[in-house]
Structure formats: C-alpha cells, structure tokens
Amino acid sequence: MIIFNPMPLTLLSQTLLTECGTDEAGRGCLAGPVTAAAVILPADFNNMFINDSKLLSAKSREQLRELIENEAVSYAVAHVFPEEIDKINILNASILAMHKAIEKLNPQPEHILVDGNKFKPYKSSSHECIIKGDQKYLSIAAASILAKTERDRYLTDMHKKFPQYNWKKNKGYPTKEHRQAIKEYGTTPFHRKSFRLLPEQLSLDL
C-alpha cells in the first residue's frame, strides 16, 4: 500500500521552461555505483503519493517507479562506478552521474532542479539547487525514486556474485554486517577503495 502524502509536492518552479528534476542514490555507500536519475514530468502531472524515496517502502518505490516511467515526458538513469568515484571523489561522481542522466533526456531541459546544494552547470541550462528538494518538488522526488530503485536492482544482481556481503539487503551501505564481511573477506572490484571501509582502516589489506 502506498501511503498518501498529506503535503503535496510542487510540480514546477519555472512554468515557461522545460524543466527536469535530478537526484542521486548511493552517495554514502561503501560498494557499488552512485546512481542518478533525471525526470521531466508533464505540465499537468499530479500525484499525491510521490515523495522522497527514503520516506517510502521498497514496495511503494517499485509501484511508483512503474507509474513514473509510464507517465514521464522523459526519464533516464546513469551510474558512475567505484573506479571513477575513487579517481574524482564522490561529490564529483554524483554530479557526473546527474549530468549523464540529464544528457539522455529528450527533450533536453532548459532548467534543472537539483536535490542538494552542489552542482556544476550543464550546457546552457539554468539550474537551481534545493536542500531536501526531493521533499519539495515532484520531479526531484520522482528522480530519487528512479535512482534508488535502479541502484537497488544493480546491487541485488551483484549480490549473486558476492553473496558474502549481503548486498541484496544492505545495498552496499556501511552496516555492521557489511563491514564485518569486508574485514573477513577483503574487498571486491565493486568496493570504493577511497572510502573508509573499516574503522581500523590500516588493518585492511587493499
């Protein structure tokens, strides 16, 4: 069951421009990609259930993912993988993933709503950074749902190759169980080597 949102999110900030929302998932993880999505919604779109993906159950996210994909004018997702994250840092990787997702949109947005407070200009589009934007704008919330569900599916697939880390449950986040598995089994090519994988970092042989 999808829970009704008592405070409906705003659709647009610039009514005369083609506008997309963008958000990422997996920024704080120890393993797997950082995944971003970008979404352009119809000008008359309305939905009382779409919200920040972190406030929704996994089942609700999947139901809303299907709705968003069916009703969006355009949507796209993109990954940036650990090797690149380690080279350019997680902030730059998150912005890169957003740019990659936006680049796939058709039409291209004239204005971009970004969740958070950091972004780099994308081509000639204007942009607006919004703290907790995924709780304020429908397009950002929709992007947060697509990014989260796509990344979760990716980590669930990777779990089949490396079941000892239980990624199907923790999705690469720094849980006690995940860190214990890293300590016991070491790292994989899907771990972010630039992150503090264990509290006693020097004891981990990378």
Rosetta blueprint (number, residue, H / E / L):
1 M L
2 I L
3 I L
4 F L
5 N L
6 P L
7 M L
8 P L
9 L L
10 T E
11 L L
12 L L
13 S L
14 Q L
15 T L
16 L L
17 L L
18 T L
19 E E
20 C E
21 G E
22 T E
23 D E
24 E E
25 A E
26 G L
27 R L
28 G L
29 C L
30 L L
31 A E
32 G L
33 P L
34 V E
35 T E
36 A E
37 A E
38 A E
39 V E
40 I E
41 L L
42 P L
43 A L
44 D L
45 F L
46 N L
47 N L
48 M L
49 F L
50 I L
51 N L
52 D L
53 S H
54 K H
55 L H
56 L L
57 S L
58 A H
59 K H
60 S H
61 R H
62 E H
63 Q H
64 L H
65 R H
66 E H
67 L H
68 I H
69 E H
70 N H
71 E H
72 A L
73 V L
74 S E
75 Y E
76 A E
77 V E
78 A E
79 H E
80 V E
81 F L
82 P H
83 E H
84 E H
85 I H
86 D H
87 K H
88 I H
89 N L
90 I H
91 L H
92 N H
93 A H
94 S H
95 I H
96 L H
97 A H
98 M H
99 H H
100 K H
101 A H
102 I H
103 E H
104 K L
105 L L
106 N L
107 P L
108 Q L
109 P L
110 E L
111 H E
112 I E
113 L E
114 V E
115 D E
116 G L
117 N L
118 K L
119 F L
120 K L
121 P L
122 Y L
123 K L
124 S L
125 S L
126 S E
127 H E
128 E E
129 C E
130 I E
131 I L
132 K L
133 G H
134 D H
135 Q H
136 K L
137 Y E
138 L H
139 S H
140 I H
141 A H
142 A H
143 A H
144 S H
145 I H
146 L H
147 A H
148 K H
149 T H
150 E H
151 R H
152 D H
153 R H
154 Y H
155 L H
156 T H
157 D H
158 M H
159 H H
160 K H
161 K H
162 F L
163 P H
164 Q H
165 Y H
166 N L
167 W H
168 K H
169 K H
170 N H
171 K L
172 G L
173 Y L
174 P L
175 T L
176 K H
177 E H
178 H H
179 R H
180 Q H
181 A H
182 I H
183 K H
184 E H
185 Y H
186 G L
187 T L
188 T L
189 P L
190 F L
191 H E
192 R L
193 K L
194 S L
195 F L
196 R L
197 L L
198 L L
199 P L
200 E L
201 Q H
202 L H
203 S H
204 L L
205 D L
206 L L
